[in-house]
Amino acid sequence: MQKSQTDRTIALVLLVLVLIAIVPAYYFLYLRHRLYERYFAERRQRENVEAVEDDIRRAELESAGLHIDNAVLDNCLSTLKHETMYYPSRIRQIVDQGDLQSLPEVTAYYRELYGLLSEQAQNQVEHAKLHLQRLDLAKLVSCPLPLATRPIYVLGDETLLRYLFELLRKHGGLREGETDCQLVDDRYVQLTIALPNPLTPIERLVCRQVLRDHGEAAHRRACSIREEQHNNVTNMIIILPAYGKL
């Protein structure tokens, strides 16, 4: 009887010890890992939220700066237009009147004014920065690329490139099935576009500037656009920066 009582006591003590050991075992074997996972998940979430908030603040700052640059540029161009649109006729009038003494003063004034406003406008344009990102070229052109066996990605500013291809569609007559694309190497993509309608000099100048800005921003100086005639068809050869290491 005494031995049975002792065995029950030992069993009870062991049971109590096991129950006591369950709590730290549960913590170390399960709860701790779950708490760590929850902690790191919340930490990643906070970091993501902070990153998004930083991006929002950066976008708002850039938007405010762009608004100011646009306003200054608009004032410069407006002043440039109104102050210089009449000066050729004014100079012609002075010459016809034979007032050669005031001619150097008037021409110097308009030259200095034109140079000052042009320099200010150029400075505002240089402040604008391109937002380079990976872009699907087929989606930009809005038509399949016949020679592309897999998606081809370029490094560019989506707004400017969409404007470029919209310009080619609207004024050059770009149609589906008249675009070929190939990778030149790991740095450049060559796009060949057949255009039924030739671009005007201003439109070609805009296209060249878009490609030149991308070449400068992506450090791919070979980016360009040129025309080639083939069987009475105008082909536009466009070199874009391929998506890859800068």
Secondary structure, DSSP 8 states (H G I E B T S, - for coil): -HHHHHHHHHHHHHHHHHHHHHHHHHIIIIIHHHHHHHHHHHHHHHHHHHHHHHHHHHHHHHHHHHHHHHHHHHHHHHHHHHHHSSHHHHHHHHHHHT-TTTHHHHHHHHHHHHHHHHHHHHHHHHH----EEEEEHHHHHTS--TT-SS--EEEEEHHHHHHHHHHHHHHH---TT-EEEEE-SSSEEEEEEEESS---HHHHHHHHHHHHHHHHHHT-TT-EEEEEEETTEEEEEEEEEBSS--
